[in-house]
Amino acid sequence: MLRGKHILVGVTGGIAAYKVCYLVRDLRKTGADVKVIMTEAATRFVAPLTFSALSGHDVATDLWSVNQSSASDIATRHIDLATWADAFIVAPASANTIAKLTYGLSDNLLTIIALASRCPILLAPTMDADMYINPVTQQNIGRLQERGYVVIPPDEGDLASGLKGPGRLPEIQVIIETIEHTLDKSAQDLKGKRILVTAGPTFESIDPVRFLGNRSSGKMGFAIAKAAAQRGAEVTLVAGPVSLETPRSVRRIDVESAAQMHEAVHAHASKAHAVIMAAAVADYKPQAAAKNKIKKQGPAESLTLELASTPDILLSLGEKKKKGTVLVGFALETDNELLNAQEKLKKKNLDFIVLNSLKEKGAGFGTETNVVTIVPRRGKIEKLPLMSKFDVANEILNRLKNLL
Ligand code: C5P
């Protein structure tokens, strides 16, 4: 499956660099074309010549050491490698490089290429166990994962420091299988498609301090945006108030209220080939938000809020729907689930609706997994098993692709 694929291997400074020689050798055995770049620290562990011999290509180490006679070479070198790669694997990925990637530093060839590339980036964190479990490193790894980096967790065992724990480079075969799996998922089958995704809750102001909101975390919509971008789509993500990282290569527009989401969606929907409304848009908002903080009344007095309805974004999109565009909605019901979902599908003129279950274990708000039923306009209703929100996202995109 890797035959003919361009695999860029980024080596950073760590004792496991010697094992990456075997990774390069075995990747080449699969028929892949492999190029290696190294940080300066990596060259202290393994000579560039070793990787050059193993990969059959020059090894780039220093941004400044390019053939100085060719100005165009210098100007485009990082971009060339970034666009050449089908996948970029950083192994070993040191704590230092992981921190740089998290904050977008670009002070060497490896970090520049990571910033410039659109292909999947995989990381094999390999270091001393204490460095690995340090909350700073863990937080950085988590943030990169949220953005769509594929992290291959280290093996546990004896470490060069004499300690035992997590931090060893995983088996070469595991790394190769992960690259294969990643490239399989990221088949660029949505290239050239513009997809608009909404995610998260909306907040409707009661006064300058309080709001009406809901428990949506935005994880499902963000997973769809991430998966679509990895499959080559041009993704615009309209996000309600959530605390999630923006996936790589996704254009994000932050909004707060249903009215703002309505405006942002309509500003971009006409150019989109598909719109996926995963946001939990408020159906009602306070009739008028108070200008000043509402004061507490006497201890026994109640407060009545009058609510007005918000625009139904999806309904308005369905009314204006052009032939050939695909509209996908989400539904979360607590009773008569299927019937209500089918009614919504018709009323809002959707191609299919994704029914979330609140009752199933592992489904619903804030979880990393979901259990959904896909209800199409035509054809059979499909209940999918429990899976990660990212896998659910790919299932949704598979069905959407067939309708485009
Ligand atoms: O709220 P409801 O259950 O009708 O939500 C179904 C679908 O409609 C969801 O995809 C949601 O994003 C969308 N919706 C909307 N505007 C609203 C309410 C819901 O676009 N005001």
Residues whose N, C-alpha, C, O or C-beta is under 5 A from the ligand:
A	BS01	C5P	M277 A278 A279 A280 V281 A282 D283 T310 P311 D312 I313 L314 V328 G329 F330 A331 L332
